[in-house]
């Protein structure tokens, strides 16, 4: 019995090698190529899960601050309406019934007494006191996440963005179970800054 391996001659193709390249080995190459390019809407490192895992490598992908629309874009999308027809946060997100931003006739305020609830236009276009800075930034993230259920589209789902908005407005913890996270106010602000533009 011989242990010789029959090698193809220079003019005969190696059929096994050709099958592997055409079949099984070609697929990982294609997948690796697709995964290395920004073909997905949201870079992995911008998601909550990506931040928890410490994955800060972008592999040439776009920065988190260029994902989604900016505050200026949304401000233009919600122009100053005629009196009584303003779009309110609760119009877009009916389960967000607690108001955090009010209008005193001139400026935004976090004080509800004697003030009306601020419209999205007012929130995005008027100057705000420092205690509302992250509430307004979180609103921009929330508007970007509207209707999103897959973080491959935008780094936050709508449900996560709502929780983040409430955490920013109340200066409280952001708690989620998918992924398992419990961020204090400083972490909430840091994550908002990561995505806000």
Beta strands, then each sheet from edge to edge (+ up, - down):
strand 1: 102-103
strand 2: 108-109
strand 3: 116-117
strand 4: 174-177
strand 5: 180-183
sheet 1: 2+ 1- 3+
sheet 2: 4+ 5-
end
